[in-house]
Structures are given as C-alpha cells and as structure tokens.
Amino acid sequence: MNLLAGWKVGTIGLALTAGMVCAHAADAPKPGTVTAVAGPEYRLGPEDVIDVFVWKEPELTTTAVVRPDGKISLPLANEIHASGKTAVELRAEIAERLNQFVTQPVVSVMVKQVNSLKISVLGEVRKPDIYRIKQRVTVLEAIAMAGGFTDLAKPTKVVVIRNGAAGPQRIKLNIKQAVEDNRTAPFYLEPLDTVYVE
C-alpha cells in the first residue's frame, strides 16, 4: 500500500529573506525606540549566523554565530542569549547593553544564515538522518524525505519527540489512519523535532 496516496499536504513558506528578518534603525522613529513589526517573525536558533551593525562604531560591528547554548558573544555587550528571540528583540537588548558605553547606540541586527531549521527522522525509515528544512513540513513529508518506511516499519506507531519548556514531549501518531482518513488535518513539525518510526 502506498501510504503517500491521497494525502493532502500543504506547506507554508517561512519567507526567511534577509530583509524580512532584519531589525535596524529604520524600524524605529528614533534611537533606542523599539516598534512592533507586523506578522510572524523568525526566531533565532543554534548555528544561525547574524550580522550586528552599530552605526558609527565599526569596532562594535561584527558577525556572530548562535552557539549550541543559545548565546552569542559581542564586543562590550559580552554574552547575550539569542536563541528564541527575534532580530528586533535582540537588537533592543544589544542597544540596552551598549547604552552604558555608547551614547544612544543605533544597532542593526540581520539574520545572515538560517541553519537552525532542521528535523531528525530516525527508526524504521530508509535514510535516517538530520534534515535541514526551509519551510514547514508535515510528519509524512519528513518520512518521505527519509526515503519512506522500511519493510519492518509500523506506520501505526510513529512518535514525534518535541522539546518544550516543560521538557521533552512525546506525541504518538498513527500515520496509516491519517492517510486513510481524509478528514485528519496534517501534523506539522517544528524545528528540532525528532520523528521516530517503530
């Protein structure tokens, strides 16, 4: 049986172009003021690369990589927790840190490379691995990326492991039933989710 047959899949792009994930002085009417940006914004994650520009302060302008612990290191501002924050939120925090060294610092933060959007697909799939994603994917799409089920796979026993604020969460899914029932909404994965097929 082809488990991909009849499955209605929708994907929504995250539109992570540099201009859409950039926070800079033009976003604010004056230095030090933060204004809200309409629409959903990308939140930084480990391995993402950002450019931090401080106007008229070339020695404070730098490129930083979000470390596995979620932090970045910047001149004068020292270590700042960046993971989980938007470019606008991070810009505000950097400006606040630099305020004690620079008069009314004008800071820009731009996401240069998005490397944290990835999922793991393990267990009884043909190509278990870590996969980088550029848009939202369903659990069925993730299994397809991993080459599909092996002959020993149990499509009725698929587990999504998701790390939340309260710790790891195990979400049990019956892929066979989801494929056969057109009324079932697709289950979308989140970055860093692990799909395990028994």
Buried (B, 14 or more C-beta within 10 A) or exposed (E): EEBEEEBEEEBEEBEBEEEBBBBBBEBBEEBBEBEEBEEEBBBBBBBBBBBBBBBEBEEBBBEBBBBEEBBBEBBBBEEBBBBEBBBBBBBBBBBBBBBEEBEEBBBBBBBBBBBBBBBBBBBBBEEBEEBEBEEBBBBBBBBBBBEBBEEEBBBEBBBBBBEEEEEEEEBEBBBBEBBBEEEBEBBBBEBBBBBBBE
